[in-house]
């Protein structure tokens, strides 16, 4: 060693010594054994120094606990109800959600020290915070104590995990027959319209595209930029599925006509709708295929009464939209993400809505609505009970919410005629295949109109049987009662 070699204490001496030998031997063609040994000494010394520096830095410069981490870890927020108000779910549902997503989302562990940097609960909490709070990405990042890009990454990971793991259970591709039968029964109990499989409606989610050339395509009739989403909802306030991501200027009827989901239902109607089943929508759709709409510009008492019963039967989708968007406030403000990520967030929120409605429905309804102990909305129940109710004493005792008996002779006869009409459609549709899809759809549209007239006639005859002396304008009567 040269005499001018500087003297240092601690492990830094090994580092400087290795540097000195490297300078001495850098021009040599081969390295001697002494140089190789010194290189290994330098490597070991640097690893120990880096390890000690890492531990000292993390111990000295730890960040204070962030808001999201506090809600996830501290029990005081769970007991006071703050967690449910901020995250839009109970802590029990949050833990169940974390356990269900464990195969896709794990803890982030430091490879140098082995410490857990970010827990699975924290990552999922960031995604839920953004979707429930509905603020900007900067606000979400500040609440979590992380960067904006990391907040986006955790949210996207959460949404992808939800779609991959929860969709097969909570929003399957096709409803199972038992669930479909219970769903059709619940629709019939509302206003006596048999055969309804689920209801469909469109909704807008704010989103502004970055590409100026196509921005006007997303400018909807309400005056703002959005994604148009076609949602299918059952009688238990659950999403059956949805066709999302269409430009905001697209109408519900045009989306439904060429929707991928509608094509799947056309290919296997019995599996999706059951025997004689159909879908109901508002007046913006019109009658086509298996989708039934109300009478446009109803003038007679028969048409008015049918529209009233029809609207009462499809209120599930409107209330489901209200719960869904109230639970996930990110659906009320433009999301600063790409089109693909925006659709992923919307689709994942539908699945999480089903998950929470099934596992957390009673507490959620009590939080948002004025409900009784069983989670029933008192205001809606009183409003519907003020209308005409048709049920026997047996149904009244079994379920006070039932507004219509499903075992009446009219319902049994309607089910029989729907099944017969469905069989006729299959035989007629087979002959229309050679003439093209348009001829088959035209026949389906005419069949749906005939079904609507049949249901309207049955409802009106039953109404006149209960009120034989009625001689007035039903439209004016309902308007006065609803004021």
NORQUI-V607272 format. One record per residue. SS is DSSP state (h for helix, s for strand, l for the rest). OMEGA is omega in radians with two decimals (NA if undefined). D_LAST is the distance of its C-alpha to the last C-alpha in Angstrom with 1 decimal. Layout:
ss/omega/d_last
SS/OMEGA/D_LAST
SS/OMEGA/D_LAST
This chain:
ss/omega/d_last
l/3.14/100.6
l/-3.13/101.4
l/-3.13/102.3
l/3.11/99.7
l/-3.10/96.9
l/-3.13/94.5
l/3.10/94.1
l/3.09/90.6
l/3.08/89.4
l/-3.04/86.8
l/-3.14/85.6
h/3.13/85.4
h/-3.14/89.1
h/3.12/88.7
h/-3.14/86.3
h/3.10/88.6
h/3.09/91.6
h/3.10/89.9
h/3.13/89.1
h/3.13/92.7
h/3.11/94.0
h/3.10/91.6
h/-3.12/93.0
h/-3.01/96.5
h/-3.08/96.0
l/-3.12/93.4
l/-3.07/96.3
l/3.14/98.0
l/3.13/97.9
l/-3.08/97.5
l/3.13/96.3
l/-3.09/98.6
h/-3.13/97.7
h/3.14/97.4
h/3.13/94.8
h/3.11/92.7
h/-3.13/92.8
h/3.08/91.7
h/3.11/88.7
h/3.10/87.6
h/3.14/88.1
h/-3.13/85.9
h/3.13/83.1
h/-3.13/83.1
h/-3.14/83.2
h/3.10/80.3
h/-3.14/78.2
h/3.12/78.8
h/3.13/78.2
h/3.12/74.9
h/-3.14/73.8
h/3.12/74.7
h/3.13/73.0
h/-3.14/69.8
h/-3.14/69.7
h/-3.11/70.4
h/-3.11/67.8
h/-3.12/65.0
h/-3.05/66.0
h/-2.98/66.3
l/3.07/63.4
l/3.11/60.6
l/3.04/57.1
l/-3.08/54.8
l/-3.09/52.2
l/-3.07/49.1
h/-3.11/45.5
h/3.13/45.0
h/3.12/48.2
h/3.13/47.3
h/-3.08/44.1
h/-2.97/45.9
h/-3.01/48.9
l/-3.11/48.0
h/-3.09/46.7
h/3.13/45.2
h/-3.14/42.3
h/-3.08/41.7
h/-3.09/41.6
h/-3.13/39.4
l/3.14/36.6
h/-3.14/37.3
h/-3.12/38.5
h/-3.13/35.2
h/-3.10/33.2
h/-3.07/35.7
h/3.08/36.6
l/3.06/33.2
l/3.09/35.1
l/-3.13/37.1
h/3.09/40.8
h/3.09/41.6
h/3.11/39.7
h/3.12/41.5
h/3.09/44.9
h/3.10/44.1
h/3.11/43.2
h/3.12/46.5
h/-3.12/48.5
h/-3.10/47.0
l/-3.08/47.9
l/-3.14/51.4
l/-3.09/53.3
l/-3.09/52.0
l/3.13/51.6
l/3.10/54.5
l/3.02/55.9
s/-3.07/57.6
s/3.10/61.2
l/-3.13/63.8
l/-3.11/66.8
l/-3.08/69.2
l/-3.09/68.3
l/3.14/66.3
l/3.06/63.5
s/-3.11/59.9
s/-3.14/58.3
s/3.14/54.7
l/3.10/53.4
h/3.13/51.2
h/3.14/48.4
h/-3.14/48.6
h/3.11/48.4
h/3.10/45.4
h/3.10/43.9
h/3.12/44.3
h/3.12/42.5
h/3.13/39.6
h/-3.13/39.4
h/-3.10/39.1
h/-3.09/36.4
h/-3.08/34.4
h/3.07/35.0
l/3.11/34.5
l/3.10/36.9
l/3.10/39.9
h/3.10/43.1
h/3.10/44.8
h/3.09/42.4
h/3.13/42.8
h/3.11/46.6
h/3.13/46.7
h/-3.13/44.8
h/-3.12/47.2
l/-3.13/50.3
l/3.10/51.3
l/-3.12/51.6
h/3.14/48.9
h/3.11/50.8
h/3.09/51.1
h/3.09/47.4
h/-3.13/46.7
h/-3.14/49.4
h/3.13/48.1
h/3.13/44.5
h/3.07/45.8
h/3.12/48.1
h/-3.12/45.2
h/3.12/43.1
h/3.11/46.1
h/3.11/46.9
h/-3.13/43.4
h/-3.08/43.5
h/-2.99/47.0
h/-3.02/46.8
l/-3.08/43.2
h/-3.13/41.9
h/-3.11/44.1
h/-2.98/42.6
h/3.00/39.0
l/-3.06/38.2
l/-3.10/41.0
l/3.11/41.7
l/3.10/40.8
l/3.11/38.9
l/-3.05/41.2
h/-3.12/40.8
h/3.12/39.9
h/3.12/37.0
h/3.13/35.9
h/3.11/35.9
h/3.14/33.9
h/3.12/31.4
h/3.09/31.0
h/3.14/30.7
h/3.06/27.8
h/-3.13/25.9
h/3.13/26.6
h/-3.10/25.4
h/-3.08/21.8
h/3.04/21.1
l/3.08/24.6
l/-3.07/25.5
l/3.05/29.1
l/-3.11/31.3
s/3.10/29.0
s/3.01/31.3
s/-3.10/29.1
s/-3.07/26.4
s/3.08/27.2
s/3.13/25.6
s/3.10/27.0
s/-3.11/26.6
s/3.07/28.5
s/-3.08/30.8
s/3.07/32.3
l/-3.12/36.0
l/3.13/38.3
l/3.10/41.6
l/-3.12/44.9
l/-3.09/46.2
h/-3.06/45.3
h/-3.12/46.3
h/-3.06/43.5
h/-3.10/40.9
h/3.09/39.0
h/-3.11/38.5
h/3.10/36.2
s/-3.02/34.1
l/-3.10/30.7
l/3.11/28.2
l/3.06/26.2
l/3.11/29.3
l/-3.06/31.1
s/-3.04/33.7
s/2.94/32.9
s/3.12/34.0
s/-3.06/31.9
s/3.11/31.8
s/-3.02/30.9
s/3.05/30.0
s/-3.01/30.2
s/3.10/28.4
l/-3.06/28.8
l/3.11/26.7
l/3.12/28.1
l/3.13/26.8
l/3.07/30.3
s/3.03/31.5
s/3.03/33.7
s/-3.11/35.1
s/3.05/34.3
s/-2.95/35.9
s/3.03/35.8
s/-3.13/37.5
s/3.09/36.7
s/-3.05/36.4
l/-3.12/33.0
l/3.14/33.2
l/3.13/33.5
l/-3.13/30.7
h/-3.09/29.4
h/-3.14/30.8
h/3.09/34.2
h/-3.10/34.5
h/-3.08/33.6
h/-3.11/36.2
l/-3.13/39.0
l/3.10/37.9
h/-3.14/40.8
h/3.10/38.5
h/3.09/37.6
h/3.10/41.3
h/3.12/42.1
h/3.10/39.6
h/-3.10/41.2
h/-3.10/44.6
l/-3.01/43.8
h/-3.09/40.7
h/-3.14/41.4
h/-3.11/42.0
h/-2.98/38.7
h/-3.08/36.3
l/-3.10/38.3
l/3.13/39.3
l/-3.10/36.8
l/3.10/34.4
s/-3.12/32.2
s/3.12/29.8
s/3.10/26.2
l/-3.13/24.7
l/-3.06/21.9
l/-3.14/22.4
l/-3.09/24.8
l/-3.00/27.5
l/-3.13/28.1
l/2.99/30.2
s/-3.09/33.6
l/-3.11/35.9
l/-3.12/34.1
s/-3.11/30.7
s/3.13/27.9
l/3.12/25.0
l/3.08/22.0
l/3.07/22.4
l/3.14/22.3
l/-3.13/20.5
l/-3.09/19.6
l/-3.12/20.1
l/3.11/21.1
h/3.12/19.3
h/-3.14/21.6
h/3.12/20.8
h/-3.12/17.0
h/3.08/17.4
h/3.12/19.9
h/3.10/17.8
h/3.11/15.1
h/-3.14/18.0
h/3.12/19.7
h/3.10/16.9
h/-3.12/16.6
h/-3.09/20.4
l/-3.13/20.8
h/-3.12/18.4
h/-3.08/21.7
h/3.13/23.0
h/3.13/20.1
h/3.09/20.3
h/3.07/24.1
h/3.14/24.0
h/3.10/22.1
h/-3.07/24.7
h/-3.11/27.6
h/3.05/27.0
h/3.12/26.2
h/-3.12/29.4
l/-3.07/31.5
h/3.09/30.8
h/3.12/33.6
h/-3.12/31.2
h/-3.11/29.2
l/3.13/32.4
l/3.11/35.2
l/-3.08/38.0
l/-3.13/41.5
l/3.10/43.2
l/-3.14/44.4
h/-3.13/42.4
h/-3.13/44.1
h/3.12/43.4
h/3.11/39.7
h/3.11/39.3
h/3.13/41.2
h/-3.14/39.0
h/-3.10/35.8
h/3.11/37.3
h/3.12/38.7
h/3.07/35.3
h/-3.13/33.9
h/3.12/36.8
h/3.07/36.5
h/3.09/32.8
h/3.14/33.8
h/-3.10/36.7
h/3.12/34.5
h/3.13/31.7
h/-3.04/34.5
h/-2.98/36.5
h/-2.94/34.1
h/-3.05/30.6
h/-3.12/30.1
h/3.14/31.1
h/3.13/29.2
h/3.11/25.9
h/3.13/26.6
h/-3.03/27.3
h/-3.00/24.2
l/3.02/21.5
l/-3.02/21.0
s/3.05/23.0
l/-3.07/25.1
l/-3.14/28.9
l/3.08/28.8
l/-3.13/26.7
l/-3.13/23.5
s/-3.05/20.2
h/-3.10/18.6
h/3.13/15.0
h/-3.13/15.1
h/3.13/17.1
h/-3.13/14.8
h/-3.12/11.8
h/3.13/14.3
h/3.08/15.9
l/3.12/12.9
l/-3.13/13.4
l/3.09/16.6
l/-3.13/19.7
s/3.08/23.2
l/3.14/26.0
l/-3.13/29.2
h/3.13/30.4
h/3.12/32.6
h/3.14/29.8
h/3.14/27.6
h/-3.09/30.7
h/-3.08/31.6
l/-3.12/28.3
l/-3.12/25.2
l/-3.12/23.1
l/3.12/24.2
l/-3.11/21.6
s/3.09/24.2
l/-3.14/27.9
l/-3.10/30.1
l/3.09/33.1
l/-3.12/31.8
h/-3.13/34.1
h/3.13/31.6
h/3.12/31.4
h/3.12/35.1
h/3.13/35.7
h/3.10/33.3
h/-3.14/35.2
h/-3.12/38.4
h/3.08/37.4
h/3.11/36.1
h/3.12/39.5
h/3.13/41.4
h/3.13/39.5
h/3.09/40.2
h/3.10/43.9
h/3.12/44.0
h/3.14/42.6
h/-3.14/45.4
h/3.11/48.0
h/-3.13/46.7
h/3.13/46.1
h/3.11/49.7
h/-3.12/50.9
h/-3.11/48.8
h/-3.13/50.3
h/-3.12/53.2
h/3.09/51.0
l/-3.08/49.1
h/-3.11/45.8
h/3.12/44.0
h/3.14/44.8
h/3.13/43.7
h/3.10/40.4
h/3.09/39.9
h/3.11/40.5
h/3.11/38.1
h/3.10/35.4
h/3.11/36.1
h/3.13/36.2
h/3.09/32.8
h/3.10/31.3
h/3.08/33.1
h/3.13/31.7
h/3.11/28.1
h/3.13/28.8
h/3.13/30.5
h/-3.14/27.6
h/3.11/25.1
h/-3.14/27.5
h/-3.13/27.9
h/-3.09/24.2
h/3.08/23.6
h/3.12/26.8
h/3.10/25.7
h/-3.14/22.3
h/3.07/24.3
h/3.12/26.8
h/-3.12/24.3
l/-3.07/22.7
l/-3.10/25.8
l/-3.08/24.6
l/3.10/21.3
l/-3.10/21.5
l/3.13/18.3
l/-3.08/16.2
h/-3.14/14.6
h/3.13/12.7
h/-3.14/10.9
h/-3.13/10.3
h/3.09/8.7
h/3.14/6.4
h/-3.13/5.4
h/-3.09/5.6
h/-3.12/3.8
l/NA/0.0
